[in-house]
Amino acid sequence: MGLLESFEDGAHVDIAALRQRRLVQGRFDVLKILGDGELTKKLTVSSHRFSKSALEKIEKAGGKAVVLPSHAVAASPAEAPSA
């Protein structure tokens, strides 16, 4: 949660936004948002999974949690397979 505080109030936080700020790196199958730290900003957060405390903190701050389908592998553009 503490890392999400770096986003502006009202922002949409997704995998691309997290990668752009280098808050997530590498290749992974699912992204899980944990509830460590505090959240005071109203954010729309898209992730494959959320801890119970993360969901509570996002909603308490007036934000929204969007659950992504977990069957797709998230990869940076450099790691994505070519067509």
PDB file of N, CA, C and O in Angstrom:
ATOM      1  N   MET A   1       0.814  -1.171   0.000  1.00  0.00           N
ATOM      2  CA  MET A   1       0.000   0.000   0.000  1.00  0.00           C
ATOM      3  C   MET A   1       0.869   1.249   0.000  1.00  0.00           C
ATOM      4  O   MET A   1       0.560   2.229  -0.679  1.00  0.00           O
ATOM      5  N   GLY A   2       1.942   1.211   0.754  1.00  0.00           N
ATOM      6  CA  GLY A   2       2.796   2.381   0.839  1.00  0.00           C
ATOM      7  C   GLY A   2       3.326   2.819  -0.518  1.00  0.00           C
ATOM      8  O   GLY A   2       3.458   4.016  -0.773  1.00  0.00           O
ATOM      9  N   LEU A   3       3.633   1.861  -1.395  1.00  0.00           N
ATOM     10  CA  LEU A   3       4.129   2.205  -2.726  1.00  0.00           C
ATOM     11  C   LEU A   3       3.045   2.841  -3.588  1.00  0.00           C
ATOM     12  O   LEU A   3       3.347   3.635  -4.478  1.00  0.00           O
ATOM     13  N   LEU A   4       1.797   2.500  -3.331  1.00  0.00           N
ATOM     14  CA  LEU A   4       0.694   3.081  -4.096  1.00  0.00           C
ATOM     15  C   LEU A   4       0.485   4.551  -3.756  1.00  0.00           C
ATOM     16  O   LEU A   4      -0.120   5.285  -4.538  1.00  0.00           O
ATOM     17  N   GLU A   5       0.971   4.985  -2.611  1.00  0.00           N
ATOM     18  CA  GLU A   5       0.857   6.389  -2.211  1.00  0.00           C
ATOM     19  C   GLU A   5       1.602   7.316  -3.173  1.00  0.00           C
ATOM     20  O   GLU A   5       1.331   8.517  -3.196  1.00  0.00           O
ATOM     21  N   SER A   6       2.525   6.788  -3.960  1.00  0.00           N
ATOM     22  CA  SER A   6       3.280   7.628  -4.895  1.00  0.00           C
ATOM     23  C   SER A   6       2.430   8.059  -6.097  1.00  0.00           C
ATOM     24  O   SER A   6       2.825   8.952  -6.847  1.00  0.00           O
ATOM     25  N   PHE A   7       1.264   7.426  -6.280  1.00  0.00           N
ATOM     26  CA  PHE A   7       0.372   7.790  -7.373  1.00  0.00           C
ATOM     27  C   PHE A   7      -0.528   8.950  -6.947  1.00  0.00           C
ATOM     28  O   PHE A   7      -0.822   9.123  -5.764  1.00  0.00           O
ATOM     29  N   GLU A   8      -0.955   9.734  -7.926  1.00  0.00           N
ATOM     30  CA  GLU A   8      -1.830  10.870  -7.657  1.00  0.00           C
ATOM     31  C   GLU A   8      -3.228  10.391  -7.295  1.00  0.00           C
ATOM     32  O   GLU A   8      -3.675   9.339  -7.752  1.00  0.00           O
ATOM     33  N   ASP A   9      -3.906  11.168  -6.477  1.00  0.00           N
ATOM     34  CA  ASP A   9      -5.274  10.860  -6.090  1.00  0.00           C
ATOM     35  C   ASP A   9      -6.141  10.726  -7.345  1.00  0.00           C
ATOM     36  O   ASP A   9      -6.086  11.579  -8.231  1.00  0.00           O
ATOM     37  N   GLY A  10      -6.930   9.670  -7.419  1.00  0.00           N
ATOM     38  CA  GLY A  10      -7.801   9.437  -8.563  1.00  0.00           C
ATOM     39  C   GLY A  10      -7.156   8.657  -9.703  1.00  0.00           C
ATOM     40  O   GLY A  10      -7.806   8.404 -10.717  1.00  0.00           O
ATOM     41  N   ALA A  11      -5.901   8.275  -9.556  1.00  0.00           N
ATOM     42  CA  ALA A  11      -5.184   7.564 -10.622  1.00  0.00           C
ATOM     43  C   ALA A  11      -5.693   6.141 -10.786  1.00  0.00           C
ATOM     44  O   ALA A  11      -6.241   5.541  -9.861  1.00  0.00           O
ATOM     45  N   HIS A  12      -5.495   5.615 -12.002  1.00  0.00           N
ATOM     46  CA  HIS A  12      -5.756   4.204 -12.277  1.00  0.00           C
ATOM     47  C   HIS A  12      -4.396   3.504 -12.240  1.00  0.00           C
ATOM     48  O   HIS A  12      -3.512   3.807 -13.042  1.00  0.00           O
ATOM     49  N   VAL A  13      -4.239   2.580 -11.315  1.00  0.00           N
ATOM     50  CA  VAL A  13      -2.974   1.873 -11.132  1.00  0.00           C
ATOM     51  C   VAL A  13      -3.146   0.464 -11.685  1.00  0.00           C
ATOM     52  O   VAL A  13      -3.942  -0.324 -11.176  1.00  0.00           O
ATOM     53  N   ASP A  14      -2.377   0.157 -12.748  1.00  0.00           N
ATOM     54  CA  ASP A  14      -2.398  -1.180 -13.331  1.00  0.00           C
ATOM     55  C   ASP A  14      -0.960  -1.655 -13.498  1.00  0.00           C
ATOM     56  O   ASP A  14      -0.026  -0.980 -13.065  1.00  0.00           O
ATOM     57  N   ILE A  15      -0.783  -2.804 -14.119  1.00  0.00           N
ATOM     58  CA  ILE A  15       0.558  -3.369 -14.275  1.00  0.00           C
ATOM     59  C   ILE A  15       1.454  -2.420 -15.053  1.00  0.00           C
ATOM     60  O   ILE A  15       2.617  -2.245 -14.692  1.00  0.00           O
ATOM     61  N   ALA A  16       0.941  -1.803 -16.116  1.00  0.00           N
ATOM     62  CA  ALA A  16       1.743  -0.880 -16.921  1.00  0.00           C
ATOM     63  C   ALA A  16       2.205   0.314 -16.084  1.00  0.00           C
ATOM     64  O   ALA A  16       3.355   0.738 -16.198  1.00  0.00           O
ATOM     65  N   ALA A  17       1.328   0.853 -15.254  1.00  0.00           N
ATOM     66  CA  ALA A  17       1.692   1.997 -14.412  1.00  0.00           C
ATOM     67  C   ALA A  17       2.733   1.597 -13.371  1.00  0.00           C
ATOM     68  O   ALA A  17       3.645   2.369 -13.075  1.00  0.00           O
ATOM     69  N   LEU A  18       2.601   0.395 -12.817  1.00  0.00           N
ATOM     70  CA  LEU A  18       3.582  -0.085 -11.845  1.00  0.00           C
ATOM     71  C   LEU A  18       4.934  -0.324 -12.501  1.00  0.00           C
ATOM     72  O   LEU A  18       5.970  -0.019 -11.910  1.00  0.00           O
ATOM     73  N   ARG A  19       4.935  -0.865 -13.714  1.00  0.00           N
ATOM     74  CA  ARG A  19       6.190  -1.077 -14.444  1.00  0.00           C
ATOM     75  C   ARG A  19       6.862   0.249 -14.787  1.00  0.00           C
ATOM     76  O   ARG A  19       8.081   0.382 -14.682  1.00  0.00           O
ATOM     77  N   GLN A  20       6.065   1.221 -15.194  1.00  0.00           N
ATOM     78  CA  GLN A  20       6.613   2.521 -15.576  1.00  0.00           C
ATOM     79  C   GLN A  20       7.373   3.158 -14.413  1.00  0.00           C
ATOM     80  O   GLN A  20       8.387   3.823 -14.621  1.00  0.00           O
ATOM     81  N   ARG A  21       6.888   2.957 -13.202  1.00  0.00           N
ATOM     82  CA  ARG A  21       7.557   3.504 -12.012  1.00  0.00           C
ATOM     83  C   ARG A  21       8.547   2.518 -11.409  1.00  0.00           C
ATOM     84  O   ARG A  21       9.117   2.768 -10.347  1.00  0.00           O
ATOM     85  N   ARG A  22       8.747   1.403 -12.089  1.00  0.00           N
ATOM     86  CA  ARG A  22       9.670   0.348 -11.653  1.00  0.00           C
ATOM     87  C   ARG A  22       9.319  -0.228 -10.272  1.00  0.00           C
ATOM     88  O   ARG A  22      10.197  -0.593  -9.491  1.00  0.00           O
ATOM     89  N   LEU A  23       8.024  -0.296  -9.999  1.00  0.00           N
ATOM     90  CA  LEU A  23       7.561  -0.896  -8.754  1.00  0.00           C
ATOM     91  C   LEU A  23       7.377  -2.396  -8.893  1.00  0.00           C
ATOM     92  O   LEU A  23       7.355  -3.117  -7.895  1.00  0.00           O
ATOM     93  N   VAL A  24       7.245  -2.875 -10.136  1.00  0.00           N
ATOM     94  CA  VAL A  24       7.291  -4.307 -10.443  1.00  0.00           C
ATOM     95  C   VAL A  24       8.209  -4.479 -11.646  1.00  0.00           C
ATOM     96  O   VAL A  24       8.264  -3.628 -12.534  1.00  0.00           O
ATOM     97  N   GLN A  25       8.924  -5.590 -11.655  1.00  0.00           N
ATOM     98  CA  GLN A  25       9.843  -5.864 -12.748  1.00  0.00           C
ATOM     99  C   GLN A  25       9.821  -7.351 -13.065  1.00  0.00           C
ATOM    100  O   GLN A  25       9.330  -8.162 -12.279  1.00  0.00           O
ATOM    101  N   GLY A  26      10.350  -7.690 -14.209  1.00  0.00           N
ATOM    102  CA  GLY A  26      10.460  -9.092 -14.593  1.00  0.00           C
ATOM    103  C   GLY A  26       9.161  -9.674 -15.093  1.00  0.00           C
ATOM    104  O   GLY A  26       8.202  -8.960 -15.385  1.00  0.00           O
ATOM    105  N   ARG A  27       9.154 -10.982 -15.185  1.00  0.00           N
ATOM    106  CA  ARG A  27       8.017 -11.721 -15.713  1.00  0.00           C
ATOM    107  C   ARG A  27       7.325 -12.457 -14.564  1.00  0.00           C
ATOM    108  O   ARG A  27       7.984 -13.018 -13.689  1.00  0.00           O
ATOM    109  N   PHE A  28       6.008 -12.450 -14.576  1.00  0.00           N
ATOM    110  CA  PHE A  28       5.256 -13.119 -13.520  1.00  0.00           C
ATOM    111  C   PHE A  28       3.905 -13.551 -14.063  1.00  0.00           C
ATOM    112  O   PHE A  28       3.424 -13.018 -15.063  1.00  0.00           O
ATOM    113  N   ASP A  29       3.300 -14.521 -13.396  1.00  0.00           N
ATOM    114  CA  ASP A  29       1.997 -15.034 -13.818  1.00  0.00           C
ATOM    115  C   ASP A  29       0.849 -14.236 -13.210  1.00  0.00           C
ATOM    116  O   ASP A  29      -0.157 -13.985 -13.873  1.00  0.00           O
ATOM    117  N   VAL A  30       0.998 -13.843 -11.968  1.00  0.00           N
ATOM    118  CA  VAL A  30      -0.042 -13.063 -11.300  1.00  0.00           C
ATOM    119  C   VAL A  30       0.595 -11.964 -10.457  1.00  0.00           C
ATOM    120  O   VAL A  30       1.705 -12.110  -9.945  1.00  0.00           O
ATOM    121  N   LEU A  31      -0.127 -10.874 -10.330  1.00  0.00           N
ATOM    122  CA  LEU A  31       0.289  -9.763  -9.483  1.00  0.00           C
ATOM    123  C   LEU A  31      -0.669  -9.706  -8.310  1.00  0.00           C
ATOM    124  O   LEU A  31      -1.885  -9.662  -8.494  1.00  0.00           O
ATOM    125  N   LYS A  32      -0.119  -9.707  -7.096  1.00  0.00           N
ATOM    126  CA  LYS A  32      -0.951  -9.614  -5.900  1.00  0.00           C
ATOM    127  C   LYS A  32      -0.590  -8.339  -5.156  1.00  0.00           C
ATOM    128  O   LYS A  32       0.583  -8.079  -4.888  1.00  0.00           O
ATOM    129  N   ILE A  33      -1.593  -7.553  -4.825  1.00  0.00           N
ATOM    130  CA  ILE A  33      -1.408  -6.331  -4.059  1.00  0.00           C
ATOM    131  C   ILE A  33      -1.584  -6.681  -2.580  1.00  0.00           C
ATOM    132  O   ILE A  33      -2.602  -7.243  -2.177  1.00  0.00           O
ATOM    133  N   LEU A  34      -0.574  -6.338  -1.787  1.00  0.00           N
ATOM    134  CA  LEU A  34      -0.610  -6.617  -0.357  1.00  0.00           C
ATOM    135  C   LEU A  34      -0.992  -5.365   0.416  1.00  0.00           C
ATOM    136  O   LEU A  34      -0.863  -4.252  -0.094  1.00  0.00           O
ATOM    137  N   GLY A  35      -1.454  -5.539   1.625  1.00  0.00           N
ATOM    138  CA  GLY A  35      -1.956  -4.440   2.430  1.00  0.00           C
ATOM    139  C   GLY A  35      -0.951  -3.808   3.367  1.00  0.00           C
ATOM    140  O   GLY A  35      -1.347  -3.222   4.375  1.00  0.00           O
ATOM    141  N   ASP A  36       0.351  -3.905   3.071  1.00  0.00           N
ATOM    142  CA  ASP A  36       1.361  -3.288   3.917  1.00  0.00           C
ATOM    143  C   ASP A  36       1.303  -1.772   3.797  1.00  0.00           C
ATOM    144  O   ASP A  36       1.158  -1.244   2.694  1.00  0.00           O
ATOM    145  N   GLY A  37       1.415  -1.069   4.916  1.00  0.00           N
ATOM    146  CA  GLY A  37       1.421   0.392   4.882  1.00  0.00           C
ATOM    147  C   GLY A  37       0.026   0.973   4.840  1.00  0.00           C
ATOM    148  O   GLY A  37      -0.970   0.262   4.978  1.00  0.00           O
ATOM    149  N   GLU A  38      -0.026   2.275   4.646  1.00  0.00           N
ATOM    150  CA  GLU A  38      -1.299   2.994   4.632  1.00  0.00           C
ATOM    151  C   GLU A  38      -1.619   3.504   3.238  1.00  0.00           C
ATOM    152  O   GLU A  38      -0.724   3.692   2.414  1.00  0.00           O
ATOM    153  N   LEU A  39      -2.886   3.724   2.984  1.00  0.00           N
ATOM    154  CA  LEU A  39      -3.333   4.299   1.718  1.00  0.00           C
ATOM    155  C   LEU A  39      -4.344   5.392   2.028  1.00  0.00           C
ATOM    156  O   LEU A  39      -5.366   5.143   2.666  1.00  0.00           O
ATOM    157  N   THR A  40      -4.051   6.601   1.572  1.00  0.00           N
ATOM    158  CA  THR A  40      -4.932   7.736   1.845  1.00  0.00           C
ATOM    159  C   THR A  40      -5.540   8.304   0.575  1.00  0.00           C
ATOM    160  O   THR A  40      -6.333   9.243   0.638  1.00  0.00           O
ATOM    161  N   LYS A  41      -5.181   7.748  -0.581  1.00  0.00           N
ATOM    162  CA  LYS A  41      -5.646   8.282  -1.861  1.00  0.00           C
ATOM    163  C   LYS A  41      -6.687   7.366  -2.493  1.00  0.00           C
ATOM    164  O   LYS A  41      -6.634   6.145  -2.349  1.00  0.00           O
ATOM    165  N   LYS A  42      -7.632   7.980  -3.192  1.00  0.00           N
ATOM    166  CA  LYS A  42      -8.671   7.235  -3.905  1.00  0.00           C
ATOM    167  C   LYS A  42      -8.084   6.769  -5.231  1.00  0.00           C
ATOM    168  O   LYS A  42      -7.888   7.566  -6.148  1.00  0.00           O
ATOM    169  N   LEU A  43      -7.804   5.466  -5.326  1.00  0.00           N
ATOM    170  CA  LEU A  43      -7.198   4.892  -6.523  1.00  0.00           C
ATOM    171  C   LEU A  43      -8.062   3.762  -7.057  1.00  0.00           C
ATOM    172  O   LEU A  43      -8.774   3.099  -6.304  1.00  0.00           O
ATOM    173  N   THR A  44      -7.991   3.552  -8.362  1.00  0.00           N
ATOM    174  CA  THR A  44      -8.552   2.357  -8.975  1.00  0.00           C
ATOM    175  C   THR A  44      -7.366   1.454  -9.259  1.00  0.00           C
ATOM    176  O   THR A  44      -6.511   1.785 -10.081  1.00  0.00           O
ATOM    177  N   VAL A  45      -7.312   0.320  -8.585  1.00  0.00           N
ATOM    178  CA  VAL A  45      -6.153  -0.573  -8.668  1.00  0.00           C
ATOM    179  C   VAL A  45      -6.572  -1.863  -9.366  1.00  0.00           C
ATOM    180  O   VAL A  45      -7.499  -2.544  -8.928  1.00  0.00           O
ATOM    181  N   SER A  46      -5.876  -2.191 -10.462  1.00  0.00           N
ATOM    182  CA  SER A  46      -6.142  -3.423 -11.207  1.00  0.00           C
ATOM    183  C   SER A  46      -5.027  -4.421 -10.933  1.00  0.00           C
ATOM    184  O   SER A  46      -3.851  -4.113 -11.127  1.00  0.00           O
ATOM    185  N   SER A  47      -5.394  -5.614 -10.483  1.00  0.00           N
ATOM    186  CA  SER A  47      -4.427  -6.660 -10.169  1.00  0.00           C
ATOM    187  C   SER A  47      -5.121  -8.014 -10.277  1.00  0.00           C
ATOM    188  O   SER A  47      -6.348  -8.097 -10.318  1.00  0.00           O
ATOM    189  N   HIS A  48      -4.316  -9.066 -10.322  1.00  0.00           N
ATOM    190  CA  HIS A  48      -4.884 -10.412 -10.379  1.00  0.00           C
ATOM    191  C   HIS A  48      -5.441 -10.842  -9.025  1.00  0.00           C
ATOM    192  O   HIS A  48      -6.446 -11.550  -8.947  1.00  0.00           O
ATOM    193  N   ARG A  49      -4.765 -10.398  -7.955  1.00  0.00           N
ATOM    194  CA  ARG A  49      -5.186 -10.778  -6.606  1.00  0.00           C
ATOM    195  C   ARG A  49      -4.939  -9.619  -5.644  1.00  0.00           C
ATOM    196  O   ARG A  49      -4.098  -8.753  -5.889  1.00  0.00           O
ATOM    197  N   PHE A  50      -5.688  -9.624  -4.552  1.00  0.00           N
ATOM    198  CA  PHE A  50      -5.551  -8.627  -3.491  1.00  0.00           C
ATOM    199  C   PHE A  50      -5.618  -9.349  -2.153  1.00  0.00           C
ATOM    200  O   PHE A  50      -6.420 -10.268  -1.985  1.00  0.00           O
ATOM    201  N   SER A  51      -4.788  -8.943  -1.205  1.00  0.00           N
ATOM    202  CA  SER A  51      -4.948  -9.481   0.142  1.00  0.00           C
ATOM    203  C   SER A  51      -6.211  -8.851   0.737  1.00  0.00           C
ATOM    204  O   SER A  51      -6.686  -7.821   0.258  1.00  0.00           O
ATOM    205  N   LYS A  52      -6.738  -9.470   1.765  1.00  0.00           N
ATOM    206  CA  LYS A  52      -7.942  -8.957   2.406  1.00  0.00           C
ATOM    207  C   LYS A  52      -7.699  -7.536   2.931  1.00  0.00           C
ATOM    208  O   LYS A  52      -8.550  -6.659   2.779  1.00  0.00           O
ATOM    209  N   SER A  53      -6.534  -7.319   3.549  1.00  0.00           N
ATOM    210  CA  SER A  53      -6.240  -5.990   4.095  1.00  0.00           C
ATOM    211  C   SER A  53      -6.062  -4.953   2.990  1.00  0.00           C
ATOM    212  O   SER A  53      -6.418  -3.790   3.177  1.00  0.00           O
ATOM    213  N   ALA A  54      -5.517  -5.356   1.838  1.00  0.00           N
ATOM    214  CA  ALA A  54      -5.369  -4.426   0.714  1.00  0.00           C
ATOM    215  C   ALA A  54      -6.743  -3.996   0.202  1.00  0.00           C
ATOM    216  O   ALA A  54      -6.973  -2.813  -0.049  1.00  0.00           O
ATOM    217  N   LEU A  55      -7.646  -4.950   0.049  1.00  0.00           N
ATOM    218  CA  LEU A  55      -9.011  -4.618  -0.385  1.00  0.00           C
ATOM    219  C   LEU A  55      -9.673  -3.648   0.581  1.00  0.00           C
ATOM    220  O   LEU A  55     -10.298  -2.672   0.164  1.00  0.00           O
ATOM    221  N   GLU A  56      -9.533  -3.920   1.870  1.00  0.00           N
ATOM    222  CA  GLU A  56     -10.139  -3.056   2.875  1.00  0.00           C
ATOM    223  C   GLU A  56      -9.572  -1.639   2.807  1.00  0.00           C
ATOM    224  O   GLU A  56     -10.324  -0.668   2.892  1.00  0.00           O
ATOM    225  N   LYS A  57      -8.256  -1.513   2.656  1.00  0.00           N
ATOM    226  CA  LYS A  57      -7.623  -0.188   2.629  1.00  0.00           C
ATOM    227  C   LYS A  57      -7.975   0.590   1.365  1.00  0.00           C
ATOM    228  O   LYS A  57      -8.189   1.801   1.420  1.00  0.00           O
ATOM    229  N   ILE A  58      -8.035  -0.096   0.234  1.00  0.00           N
ATOM    230  CA  ILE A  58      -8.409   0.569  -1.023  1.00  0.00           C
ATOM    231  C   ILE A  58      -9.843   1.091  -0.916  1.00  0.00           C
ATOM    232  O   ILE A  58     -10.117   2.237  -1.274  1.00  0.00           O
ATOM    233  N   GLU A  59     -10.739   0.265  -0.433  1.00  0.00           N
ATOM    234  CA  GLU A  59     -12.144   0.665  -0.305  1.00  0.00           C
ATOM    235  C   GLU A  59     -12.325   1.741   0.759  1.00  0.00           C
ATOM    236  O   GLU A  59     -13.126   2.657   0.571  1.00  0.00           O
ATOM    237  N   LYS A  60     -11.602   1.653   1.868  1.00  0.00           N
ATOM    238  CA  LYS A  60     -11.693   2.652   2.931  1.00  0.00           C
ATOM    239  C   LYS A  60     -11.261   4.031   2.425  1.00  0.00           C
ATOM    240  O   LYS A  60     -11.805   5.050   2.852  1.00  0.00           O
ATOM    241  N   ALA A  61     -10.280   4.059   1.514  1.00  0.00           N
ATOM    242  CA  ALA A  61      -9.792   5.327   0.946  1.00  0.00           C
ATOM    243  C   ALA A  61     -10.726   5.833  -0.160  1.00  0.00           C
ATOM    244  O   ALA A  61     -10.491   6.899  -0.727  1.00  0.00           O
ATOM    245  N   GLY A  62     -11.785   5.073  -0.467  1.00  0.00           N
ATOM    246  CA  GLY A  62     -12.740   5.487  -1.494  1.00  0.00           C
ATOM    247  C   GLY A  62     -12.398   4.992  -2.882  1.00  0.00           C
ATOM    248  O   GLY A  62     -13.017   5.405  -3.862  1.00  0.00           O
ATOM    249  N   GLY A  63     -11.414   4.108  -2.974  1.00  0.00           N
ATOM    250  CA  GLY A  63     -10.974   3.575  -4.263  1.00  0.00           C
ATOM    251  C   GLY A  63     -11.713   2.317  -4.665  1.00  0.00           C
ATOM    252  O   GLY A  63     -12.691   1.913  -4.035  1.00  0.00           O
ATOM    253  N   LYS A  64     -11.219   1.708  -5.728  1.00  0.00           N
ATOM    254  CA  LYS A  64     -11.856   0.515  -6.290  1.00  0.00           C
ATOM    255  C   LYS A  64     -10.783  -0.503  -6.651  1.00  0.00           C
ATOM    256  O   LYS A  64      -9.736  -0.143  -7.189  1.00  0.00           O
ATOM    257  N   ALA A  65     -11.041  -1.765  -6.358  1.00  0.00           N
ATOM    258  CA  ALA A  65     -10.150  -2.863  -6.727  1.00  0.00           C
ATOM    259  C   ALA A  65     -10.759  -3.609  -7.902  1.00  0.00           C
ATOM    260  O   ALA A  65     -11.906  -4.050  -7.834  1.00  0.00           O
ATOM    261  N   VAL A  66      -9.998  -3.750  -8.975  1.00  0.00           N
ATOM    262  CA  VAL A  66     -10.450  -4.454 -10.180  1.00  0.00           C
ATOM    263  C   VAL A  66      -9.633  -5.730 -10.302  1.00  0.00           C
ATOM    264  O   VAL A  66      -8.407  -5.681 -10.400  1.00  0.00           O
ATOM    265  N   VAL A  67     -10.316  -6.880 -10.296  1.00  0.00           N
ATOM    266  CA  VAL A  67      -9.633  -8.172 -10.391  1.00  0.00           C
ATOM    267  C   VAL A  67      -9.453  -8.537 -11.860  1.00  0.00           C
ATOM    268  O   VAL A  67     -10.417  -8.617 -12.622  1.00  0.00           O
ATOM    269  N   LEU A  68      -8.189  -8.757 -12.241  1.00  0.00           N
ATOM    270  CA  LEU A  68      -7.850  -9.150 -13.612  1.00  0.00           C
ATOM    271  C   LEU A  68      -7.898 -10.663 -13.749  1.00  0.00           C
ATOM    272  O   LEU A  68      -7.680 -11.374 -12.768  1.00  0.00           O
ATOM    273  N   PRO A  69      -8.180 -11.173 -14.947  1.00  0.00           N
ATOM    274  CA  PRO A  69      -8.105 -12.628 -15.154  1.00  0.00           C
ATOM    275  C   PRO A  69      -6.659 -13.083 -14.977  1.00  0.00           C
ATOM    276  O   PRO A  69      -5.734 -12.400 -15.419  1.00  0.00           O
ATOM    277  N   SER A  70      -6.462 -14.220 -14.338  1.00  0.00           N
ATOM    278  CA  SER A  70      -5.097 -14.664 -14.023  1.00  0.00           C
ATOM    279  C   SER A  70      -4.520 -15.662 -15.018  1.00  0.00           C
ATOM    280  O   SER A  70      -3.436 -16.193 -14.781  1.00  0.00           O
ATOM    281  N   HIS A  71      -5.203 -15.932 -16.113  1.00  0.00           N
ATOM    282  CA  HIS A  71      -4.690 -16.906 -17.069  1.00  0.00           C
ATOM    283  C   HIS A  71      -3.617 -16.332 -17.990  1.00  0.00           C
ATOM    284  O   HIS A  71      -2.866 -17.100 -18.591  1.00  0.00           O
ATOM    285  N   ALA A  72      -3.521 -15.017 -18.122  1.00  0.00           N
ATOM    286  CA  ALA A  72      -2.529 -14.407 -19.005  1.00  0.00           C
ATOM    287  C   ALA A  72      -1.241 -14.152 -18.233  1.00  0.00           C
ATOM    288  O   ALA A  72      -1.277 -13.813 -17.050  1.00  0.00           O
ATOM    289  N   VAL A  73      -0.116 -14.314 -18.895  1.00  0.00           N
ATOM    290  CA  VAL A  73       1.188 -14.044 -18.295  1.00  0.00           C
ATOM    291  C   VAL A  73       1.558 -12.600 -18.581  1.00  0.00           C
ATOM    292  O   VAL A  73       1.552 -12.167 -19.733  1.00  0.00           O
ATOM    293  N   ALA A  74       1.879 -11.861 -17.539  1.00  0.00           N
ATOM    294  CA  ALA A  74       2.281 -10.468 -17.697  1.00  0.00           C
ATOM    295  C   ALA A  74       3.778 -10.427 -17.980  1.00  0.00           C
ATOM    296  O   ALA A  74       4.567 -10.999 -17.229  1.00  0.00           O
ATOM    297  N   ALA A  75       4.165  -9.765 -19.041  1.00  0.00           N
ATOM    298  CA  ALA A  75       5.570  -9.658 -19.404  1.00  0.00           C
ATOM    299  C   ALA A  75       5.842  -8.260 -19.914  1.00  0.00           C
ATOM    300  O   ALA A  75       4.957  -7.590 -20.447  1.00  0.00           O
ATOM    301  N   SER A  76       7.070  -7.837 -19.744  1.00  0.00           N
ATOM    302  CA  SER A  76       7.440  -6.535 -20.297  1.00  0.00           C
ATOM    303  C   SER A  76       7.489  -6.682 -21.806  1.00  0.00           C
ATOM    304  O   SER A  76       7.641  -7.798 -22.304  1.00  0.00           O
ATOM    305  N   PRO A  77       7.362  -5.574 -22.560  1.00  0.00           N
ATOM    306  CA  PRO A  77       7.373  -5.661 -24.027  1.00  0.00           C
ATOM    307  C   PRO A  77       8.624  -6.369 -24.569  1.00  0.00           C
ATOM    308  O   PRO A  77       8.544  -7.067 -25.581  1.00  0.00           O
ATOM    309  N   ALA A  78       9.747  -6.201 -23.924  1.00  0.00           N
ATOM    310  CA  ALA A  78      10.983  -6.841 -24.389  1.00  0.00           C
ATOM    311  C   ALA A  78      10.928  -8.354 -24.211  1.00  0.00           C
ATOM    312  O   ALA A  78      11.588  -9.093 -24.942  1.00  0.00           O
ATOM    313  N   GLU A  79      10.132  -8.819 -23.230  1.00  0.00           N
ATOM    314  CA  GLU A  79      10.056 -10.260 -22.954  1.00  0.00           C
ATOM    315  C   GLU A  79       8.877 -10.929 -23.643  1.00  0.00           C
ATOM    316  O   GLU A  79       8.767 -12.155 -23.626  1.00  0.00           O
ATOM    317  N   ALA A  80       8.001 -10.146 -24.245  1.00  0.00           N
ATOM    318  CA  ALA A  80       6.822 -10.711 -24.875  1.00  0.00           C
ATOM    319  C   ALA A  80       7.224 -11.515 -26.126  1.00  0.00           C
ATOM    320  O   ALA A  80       8.106 -11.106 -26.881  1.00  0.00           O
ATOM    321  N   PRO A  81       6.573 -12.646 -26.324  1.00  0.00           N
ATOM    322  CA  PRO A  81       6.901 -13.443 -27.518  1.00  0.00           C
ATOM    323  C   PRO A  81       6.503 -12.694 -28.789  1.00  0.00           C
ATOM    324  O   PRO A  81       5.479 -12.011 -28.825  1.00  0.00           O
ATOM    325  N   SER A  82       7.306 -12.827 -29.805  1.00  0.00           N
ATOM    326  CA  SER A  82       6.990 -12.166 -31.082  1.00  0.00           C
ATOM    327  C   SER A  82       6.007 -13.010 -31.878  1.00  0.00           C
ATOM    328  O   SER A  82       5.984 -14.236 -31.768  1.00  0.00           O
ATOM    329  N   ALA A  83       5.205 -12.336 -32.673  1.00  0.00           N
ATOM    330  CA  ALA A  83       4.152 -13.021 -33.441  1.00  0.00           C
ATOM    331  C   ALA A  83       4.689 -13.676 -34.674  1.00  0.00           C
ATOM    332  O   ALA A  83       3.933 -14.292 -35.425  1.00  0.00           O
TER     333      ALA A  83
END
